[in-house]
Amino acid sequence: MSVKKRKFKRNRRQNLEENELMNSSVSKEKKKKKFSSQKETMNFNSPKKMVLGKMKNENKKKIMENRGKMTNKRNRSEIEGEKEEVIESKKRRKSKKNKSNALVKNSGKKSQLNKKIDVNTLKGMLMDKEEEKNKPNWENSSSTLRERMIAQLRSSRFRFINETLYNNASFESKKYFKDDPEAFDAYHKGFQQQVDNWPLNPVDIIIESIKKCPKDYIVADFGCGEAKIAESVSQKVHSFDFVAMNDKVTVCDMAHTPLLKSGVNIVVFCLSLMGTNLNDYLLEANRVLKKGGIMKIAEVESRFENIEDFIKLVTNYGFVNTWSDLSNDLFYFLDFKKEKDLEKGKSKLPAIELKPCLYKRR
Ligand code: SAH
């Protein structure tokens, strides 16, 4: 091989080696760059983008920083405002809540009121008031007052009739009731009211005692009222009064009954010794009673000035006191047996008086 050829071969080898060296470093560099570019591409897709990305990153950083700065600035200046606004809005919300609470409370109160005063009750009250307005004047006052007034008038009338009976001779009372038969009714309604207030009704005591008597006894009830005895006992009863309250009653002044002389076994005066002529009643009792017959008297205790004196006086009328019950606070019960007939006008008999039984105003 020639020197030229050898020189050429040597140069080519050198070039090749240099190229190889060059390529390997370039490829390394390339690889490096490629790796880094791949890395960048992951972020920004392309080297261009990478630069942009870098730029963006930096911008972003700056923006963020600026934002941070701005935020910081805002925090200082605006946050105070915001705080105030928050406080204000809190206040507003609180006041709104309070208002709504108040409304709720009020509506609660309202519903409570509704419960207390029901609408229908109010309507009823209004209607009552209207009705009251439409009533005639004399009825406008409360009905209880009217009732009380009527009761008082009844009571006054009863007391007036009662006093008339006690303070007049029986013939006058007889005339009084004849002229005003309705007065008798008024008297007996009042009398019944009194009876209702008593712990016992004396006529019941008398009824019980007559029930024990023989069935063939004849009874004369002087001043019988409703003729309760005749209704209650099995014996024959003659019932007398000024006015007949029922068909059992014979109208008469008991000072002069239509009974025959010495025909009855029992004569009863139950709360009926009224008038200024009591002696006439005792004479009539003596007349109609059989000898040994019983005169039964039940009277208000307070009418007797002295019960012993009364008993003595009665004995002057042909009677003897056989039994008495003075134990009751309100009433005295007395039995007298007829001992003898009295001959009218032969001997002057002592006057018999009892205090009138005046009922109190109620
Ligand atoms: N004995 C009845 C009624 C008592 S009230 C009873 O206990 O339930 C008194 C009654 O005696 C009245 O009805 C009154 O009219 C009557 N009375 C009083 N005096 C009278 C008389 N002279 N004649 C007839 N009845 C008389």
Residues whose N, C-alpha, C, O or C-beta is under 5 A from the ligand:
A	BS01	SAH	S170 V203 G223 C224 G225 F240 D241 F242 C252 D253 M254 A255 C270 L271 S272 M274
